[in-house]
Amino acid sequence: MPRAPRAVPTWLAHPLRWQRLPVPWAAVVRGALCAGPLLAAGLATGHPAAGVLAGLGSMLAGVNDRPGTRRRGIVHIGLPALASAFGMLMGATLQTVGAGWWVVPALFAVGFVSGAGSVAGPVRSNAGMQMLASTILGAGMPLSGAPWLKALYLLAGCLWLLLLRLVFHPPRPAGGPLSGERAAVATVFDALADALDAVGGPGAEAARRRLTAALDRADEALRLRRLLRRRPSPGERLLAERLAAATALCEASVALLWEARPLPARVAEGPRRFAEALRTGRPPGRLSAPDTSSPARGAFDRALLDAAVVFARTEPVDAAGADGGPAVISGAVRPEERESEREPVLMAPRTRPVRSMFGPAGRDYGLRVGLCIAVSAAVALALRAEHWYWLPATATFLVKPDLGPLFSRTVNRFAGTVAGVLVFAAAGAVLDGWWWPALVAGAGGALLPFATRHFALQTVAITLMVLSFVHVSGDPQAALERIVDTSAACALVLVVGHLPRLADPRRRVGHKVTAALRATETYLGEVLRTEPGHDRGERLVRRRAAYRALGEARAAAETAAAELVAARGRNPDWLTVVTAAERIVDAATACAVRLDHGARRPTPQEARRLCEALTAMADALEDPGRPGPPALAAQIPPVPGCATLTDVAAELEHLRGFAGAA
């Protein structure tokens, strides 16, 4: 009997993964008009250093040029741009003293801060990475000019791309200034419809995760809309009410997903009509007839009716209704949060980034990045002191632990660098004249937005642009040397980055999983302890916070599962723990819907036991020496005719086994 083929290890298959994304044509146009034209302008005016620095700034900004609202672009591009300019100022100041071994501890300090910022969110993580890269390039690239002037040129290149983003953007849907935010909320309704279509099928949980991600993006879009304004406009308030209606619909849809009974196709038509109404500005039209065959279906149809009421209005409700009482839509928004100067309650609370940077995970992240950069700089100074910056600059884009598995990024970085060097060398052999490096840089800038679907392709684009800058700055023979330097950097990062202390995912992933379990316990407690008739706004906030924390934990767990050290079997199955915690939140949501429709409410003792069990699981993951929670089967007996507590207890019992194994 032939043996079944062995599955390819995740760490070995991950470098071949390719994201399927639409082509961002507007970003491609912006990329083509950035680095290449800026470099050409510097060469044509006799200021090559200014052209190189401005092109470098536009390249760093182009890495962060992702789809989203205009305000999202301002934040996601602007904050790293400021960090890059500050890094160039530090690096150029170091260069004025002259290259020496004292650069190593200086770069270690900058690398430590950059790595610690990885736990503070993706925007701050990108800002830290680009600050470190620009510090290294500012200290190593032989460019003339005062440090402050170099930083100003770099910032000007970033701002040039940001200006182009405000000019070249996809066609606006109906909605005027709120078009991007409307599109983000419309995506929530689209994801909701897809989730309803998936009910009862194998893709239900994946559809729910996509729905959660869409809610996160819409949440961020509305937050950023109010970033620079204290009082929201009536249009913003109306859009916030529609997102609140979508949040209430999502709660009922999670209960339908939990029941796992396939739904008629007409059920998903309502959310799709709402999405189309947001995009076109037209009314959503007639909705399907209500159905009360189950508590979850009844709750969904009630939320659908409430959403129709919201979409029928052209102006937001006042802070108080006509009778002077609160104007609340299905309890989705607390009355006190209806005041125009406050933030919508459906937006989940955020963690404190500064505090997390100085936690155990932040220190480990910082140590890993700082040590890799310091070792790379020391080796580079020993081998090639005149062009030492390439090794640590390469390590900067590899070692950040939140950007992907280290082995996968190393393989793709090497392959992309080799391909980029060969293409650049071929272009130099065919083309002639002062303009051809600008042409290659422009081609790399146009490729960069498309290349976000794979790190190797992104490396090709960046290599073409950087080699163009290096060629103009006075190192025309650098192409082949970059392959040797990249090989050395990849080897150093693989060795240093996989040291036991720095590679243990228990500290890098465990804190996110623990935070997700604690957010889950907070939401579960809110569900089980809320009295009938109580406003549901706080419950929706806690559910959003739990799903957001679980999403961050899942991303960290997927990265850890694809790390090379995961093949040694030394670490727990974090993905299984996260999946079980997600099912607890789903079960708690279904429980909340049933409780709202008259199901048996838990006694205080039952609620306390369930919450204490989840807290004990989080404690066991945070401190492996603590004992795990006891079995719950004997403590929470089945309730005849009611699955509220039984579902939650069953999922807790399921999670208990994995938490104990962890």
N, C-alpha and C positions, 0 to 999 in steps of 0.2 A: 504493500500500500504506500503510495508516494506521500512524503511529508508535506505538510502545509507550509507555504513560504513564510518566513519570518517577517514580521512587520519592520519597516525601516524606523530606527529610533527617531524620536521627535527632533532631537538636537541636530540630527543629520539631514532630516527632510526640511527643516525650517528655512534654510537658505534658498530653497527653490520656490517658496510661497510667493504668490503674485496677487496683489489686490486688484480686483476688478472695479474700476472707478470710471465715471464719465470724464471725457476730455475737457478740462477747463480752458476753453478757447480764449476767454478774456484774459486769464492769467498768462497764457502763452504769448499773447500780444504784448502784455506788460513786460514779460521777461525779455522778449526780443528788443524792446525799446529801452532797456535799462543798462546792463553792464557794457554791451557792445557800443552803443552810441556814446555813453559817458567816457569810455576808454578812448574812442575815436576823437571825441572833443578835446580830451587832454593832449593827445598826440598832435592834433591839428593846430592847437594853440601854443605848442611848445611847453606844456606843463604835464609831462607824462606821469609824474608822481601824483598829481591831483587826480588825473584820470584813473590811475590804478586804485587809489583809495576810494574814490567815489564808486567805481565799479565793484570793488570789494564790498562796500556797504550795501549796494543794491543786491549783490549776490546773497549776503546774509539775510537781508529782508525778504528776498525771493523764497528762501527756504520756509518762511512763515506765511507766505501768501497762499492761504487756503480759502476754500469757499465759505461764505457766511455773510453776515450783515456788514455794513460799512463800519459801524462802531466796533464790531468784532475784529475787523481788519486793523482799525486804529490801535486797539489794545494789543492784539497778538503780534503786530509788526512794530508798534511804537515802543513798547516796553523793552523788547530785545534790542531795538535800535539804540536806545539810550544806554543800555548795558554795554553794547558793542563799542559805542563812542568812548565810554568810560574806560573800557579795557584797552582801547587803542591809546588813550591818554596815558595810562599806566605803562603799557609796553613801550611806547615811544620815549617816555621818561627814563625807563630802564636802559634803552638803547643809547641815550646820551652819555651814560656812565661808561658804556663799553661792555662787550660780551665777556663773561667770566663765570667762574663756578658759583659765584654768589647769586646768579640767576636761578639756580636750582631751588634753593629754599623759598625764593620769592614766588616762583611758579607753583611750588607745593602749597603755599598759603592761598593763592588765587584758586588753585584746583580744589582745595578743600572747601572753600566757600561755594564754588560752582557745584561740586558734588552734593553738598548739604542742601542746596536749593532744589535738588531733584525731588525731594519729598513735599515741596510746597506747591505742587501743581504744574501742569505742562507749560504754561506761559513763563513762569519763573524758572522752570528747568531749562527751557530754550534760551532764556535771557542769560542764565548762568553759563551755559555752554558757549554761547557766542561771545560773552565777555571774556572767557578763558581763551577762546580761539583768537580773538582780536588782540588780546594781551601778548600772546606768543608771536603773532605776525608783526605786531608793532615793535616788539623787541628784536625780531630777527630779520625782517625784510629790509634791504638797503635802500630806503627811500629818504629823500631830502625833505627838510621842513621842520618847523617847530612842533613839539608834541601837541600843543593845543590846536594848531592848524591841521595836523593829520587827523585828529579826532573830529574836527569840524568837517573836513572833506568826507570822512566816512559817514558821519551823520547826514550830510547832504545827499549822499547816494541812497541811504535808507529812505529819506524823506521824498526823494524823487520817485521811488517806487510807490510810496504811500500816496503821493499826489496822483500818479497814474491809476492807482486803484480807485480813487474817487472819480476819475474821468472815464476809464475803460472798465465797464462792469456789464454783467448780463442785462438784457432788457428787463425793465421793471414790470412786475405784475401790477394789477390795479391796487391802488392804496397810497400812491404818492410817497411822502417821506417815510412811511411805515412799511414800505414794500418788503424789505428784507425781513422784518419782524413778522409780517403777515405770512410770508412764505415759510418761516420757521414753525409758526403755529399750524399752518396748513399741513406741514409734514407730519405733525403729531396725529392729525386726523387720518392721514394716509396710512401711517404705521398702525393706528388703531384698527382701521378697516382690514389691513393685512393680518393683524393678530386675530380678529374675529373670523376671518376665512380659515385660519390655521387651527381653530379650536377643534379638539378631538383628534388631531393628526400628529405626526412625529415632529413637526416643526413648531409646535405651539410655544415651547419655552424659548426657543431662539427668536420667535416673533415677539414675545414679551420683552426680551432684552433689547430688541431694536426699538420697540415702543418706549422703553425707559430711556434709551439714548436720545431719541427724538425729543422727549420731554426735557432732558438735560439741556439740549441745544436751544430749545425755545425758552427755557428758563434763563439761560445765559444771555440770549438776545434781548430779553426784556430788562434784565439787570443792567446790561451795558447801555441800553437806551436811556436809562435814568442815571447814568454815571455822572453826567455833568449838569443834570437838571434836578432841582429840588421838587418842583410841582409838575406832575405829568399832565400832558394835554388830554382833552376829552377822548381823542382817538386812541391814545395809549391806554387810558383807563378802560375803554370799551374792549380793546384787544386783550387786556389782562383779564377781563371778565370772560372772554371767550376761551382763553387758556384755562381759566378756572373751571369752566364747563367741561373742557376736554379732560381735565384732571379727574373730575367726578365721573365722567364716562369711563376713564381708564380704570378706576377702582372697580366699577361694576364689570368691566371686561375681564379683569383678572379673576374675579369670581367665576365668570363663565369659562375661562381657561381652566380653572381648577375643577369645575364640574366635568369637563372633557367630553361633553356631548356635542357632536357636530351641529352647527347652526344653519338655518336656511340662508341662501345667498342674499336675500333681501335685508338681513340684519346689518350687513356691512355697507349697505347703500347709504344709510343716514350719515355716518362719518365721512364717506366720500363726497356727499353733497355739501357738507360743511367745508371740506377742504377746497372744493371748487368755488364755493361762495367766497372764501377768503381770498382766493387768487383773482377772481373776476369782479368781485363787488356786487354780484347779483344775488338775489334771495336763494336759499337752498332748495326751495320747492317742498312738495309734500313728502312726508316721511311714512314709513311702514306702520301698519296697525300695531298697537301694543299687544304684548303677550305676557301673561303672569303665570306661566306653567311652572316656574321655579322662583325662589327668592332672588337669585342672581339675574334672571331674565326680567323680573319685575323691576329690580333696581336699575338695570340698564335702560329699560324703556322710560322709566321716570327721569333718569338723567338725560336721556335723549330729548324728552319733552322740555326739560329745563333749558337744554342747550338751544332748542328751537326758539324758545322765548328770548334768549340772549341774542340770537342772530336776527330776530325780528326787529330789534331796536337799532336805531341809528345814532343814539346818544347813550352814554353810560348812565346808570342809575345814580341818584344822589347818595350822599353818605347816609342819609336816613330816608325811609320810605314816606309815602304820602301821609301815613298816620303818625309820623314821628318815630316809628320803630326802625330797626335795622333792615336794610335791603340785602338779603342773603339769598343766593341762588343755590338751592339744594344743600345749604350748609357748607358750600365749598370755600367760602371766604368769610372770615370773621367780620362782624360789623365794624369793629374798631379799625380794621385794616382797610375799610372802604374809604377812609379819609384820604384825600388826594395827595397829601404830603407824606404818606407812609408807603412802604413797599408791600406789594401783594403777598399775602400770607402763604400762597401756594409755593413760593420759592423756599427751598429747604435751606437750613442754616449751614454755614460753611465752617470748616475747621480753621484754627489759627495757624497760618503758615510759619510765622516766626518761631512759635513754640515747637512745631514739629521739626524744624531745621536743627534744633539743638537736642532732639531726642536721640535714642539709641540708633534708629535707622538713619537719621541724618548724619550722625557721626560716622557710621559705617560707610555710607555713600561718599561722604567727604574724604575719608581715609583712602578709599579705593581710587577715587579720581586723582587726589593729590599725589598719592604714591606712584601711580602709573605715569603721570605727567612728569614728576621729578626724575624718575628713573629714565624715561625717554629723553628728557633734556640732558641728563648727565651723559648718557651713551652718545647722543648726538654731538655734544661738545667734545667728547673724546675722539670721535671718528672724523667729523667734518665741522670744525668750529666756524667756518665762514658761512655755511648754509645749514645751521643746526636746527632751524625752526620747523622743518618739515616733519621730523619725527614726533615731537610733542603735539604739533597741530593735527597730525593723523590720529594720534592717540586720543585727542579730545573728542573726535567724532565717533570713537569706538567704545570708550570705557563707560560712558554715562549709563548707569544700570537701569534706568527707566525707559530707555529708547529701544530696547529689544535684547534678545539673547546675545551674549558676548561672542560666542563662537560663530553664530550666523552673521553678525555684523562684520566680524573679522574676515570671513571668507568673501562676503560680498564686497567689502572695501578693497580687498586685494584684487579681485576680479575686475571691479569697476575701474580701479586705478590703472591696471594694465591696459584695459580697453581704451580708457581715455588718453593714456600716453601714446598708444599706437595711432589713434585717430589724430591727435595733435601733431605727431611726427609726420604722418602722411599729409596733413594739411600744409605743414611747413615745407615739405618737399615739392608740393604742387603749386602753392601760392607764393607770391613774391610781392614786395613792397611794404611800406610802413603800416598799411591798413589791415593786413590779413589777421593779426592777433585780435583786433577789434571784431572782425567778422566771426572768428571762432568763439570769442566771448559772447557775442550776440546769439550764436547758435546754441551755446550752452545755456544761456538765460532762457531761451525759448523752450528748451527741452526740460528745464528744471521743474515747472509745474506738472508736466505730464509724468515726470520721473518719480513722483511721490509714491507711486504704486509698487516700487521695488527699490531697495537700498542700493543695489549694484548699479542700476540705471541712474539713480540720483548721484552716486559717486562719479559716474562717467561725466555727467553734466558739470559737477563741481570741479572735477579735475581739468576739464577743458578750460573753464573760466580761470582757475587759479594759475594754470600753466601760461595762459595768455598774460596775466598780470605779472608773473615772474619773468616772462620773456621781455616784456616792456621795461621792467624795472632793472634790467641789466644782467640777466642770467640766461642767455639763450640756449645753453647746453644743459638745462636742468631737467629735461624730460626723462631721459634714461636714468639719471640719478634718483628720480622720484620713485622708480620701481624698487630700487635697492632700499631706499629709506622706508618706503611703505612696508616692505617685507620685514624689515627690522622692527618697525613699530608694531606690526601685527603680532610678531613673535613675542615681543616684550609684553604687550597687553594680555595675550593669552596666558603667559606665565604669571605675571603679577596679578592680573585680574582674577585668577583662579586660586589664589592662596586661600587656605582654609578659612581664615577669619573674614576675608573679604568676599568669599563666594557662597557663604552659608545663607540660603534663602529664608531660613527660619527667622532671622532678624529683618531681612529686607521685605519679606512677604507676610510674615506672621503678624506684624503690627497692623497691616491693612486688613487682614482677615479678622483679627481681634476687634478692630474698630468697627468692622461690618457687623460682627456678632453683637456688639454692644448697641449699635444703632438698631439692629433687629429686635433686641430685648426692649429697647425704649418704645418702639412701635408696637410690639406685642403687648406691653403693659398699658399703652394708651388704648388699645382695642379692648382689652379685657376689663379695664377699670372704668371706662367711660359709661356714665349712666344714660338711660334712655332719654331722648330729647336734647341731649347735650350737643352743642355745635360741633360739626365734624371738621372744622378748619384745622385744628391742631393735629387731628389724626392724619389728615392728608399731608400735612407738613412732615410728620414723622415717617410716613410711608415713603415720601420722596427722598428724605434723608437716608433711609435704610437702603433703598434701591441705588442711590448714588454711591454710597459706601460699598455696596456689593459690587457695583460696576467697577470701581477702582480696585477692589480686591481681586476680581476676576481677571482684569488686565495684568496685575502683578503676578497672579498665579499662572496665567498662560505663558508669561515670559519666563518664570521660574521652571515651568515644565519643559521648556525648550532649551534650557541651559545645559551645557555639557556635564556639569556636576550632577544633574538630575538623573543621569544614567547610572550613577553609583548606588542608587536606592537608599540614600541616607536621609532623605527628606520625606515628609508626609505628602499625601496626595491633596494638595491645597485646592485643586479644582473641584474635587469631590466634596470637600467641606463647604466651599462657596456655593456649589449647586444645591447642597442640602439646606444651607441657610436661605437661599433664594426661595426654595419651596416652602420654608417656614413662613416667609413674608407673604407668599401667595396664599398659603393656608390661612394665615391671620387675616388677610384681606377678605377671603371668602367667609371667614368667621364673622368679620365685621358686618358684611352685607346681611348675613343671616340674623345676626343680633338686631340689626335695624328693622328686620321684618318679623320680630316677635319670637325668635328662637330662645331657648333656655339660656339665661345668663349665668356665667360662672360665679361660684361663691368666692369671697375674698381669699379663702384658703387655696382653692384651685388655681386662681390667678397667680397667687404668690408662688406656688410650687412651680408652675410653668416658667415664670420669669426667673426664679432663682436657678432653675435647671439650666436655662440659657446663659445666665451670668456665670455659672460654674464652668460651662464649656469654654467661655471666653477666658476665664481665669486659668483653665488648664492649658490653653494654647499659649497664653502669655507667660506662664510659669509652668514648664513641664513637670516640675516636682509636685505640684498640687494634685490631689485626687480629682478625677472627673465626677460628674454628677451620677447619682444612682439611677437605676432603671425606673422609668415612669409608668410602666404598664400597670403595676399594682397600685400606684398612687392616683392615677386618673382613669377610673373605669369608664367603659363605653356608656354613652347616654342613649337610651332607647329612643329612636325616632329623631335624633338630633346629632348631626355630625360636627358640630362646631368645635367642641373641645377635643373630640376624638381625632379629628384631622390634625390639629395643632400638636397634640401629644404624640401622635404617630410620627410626624415629621421630626419632632424633638428627639424621639427615641432613635430614629434613623440617623440623625446627626450625632447623637451621643457616641455611637460606635466609631465614627470617623474621628471625632474629637479625642476620644480615648486613644486611638491609634496614633494620632499626631503627637 
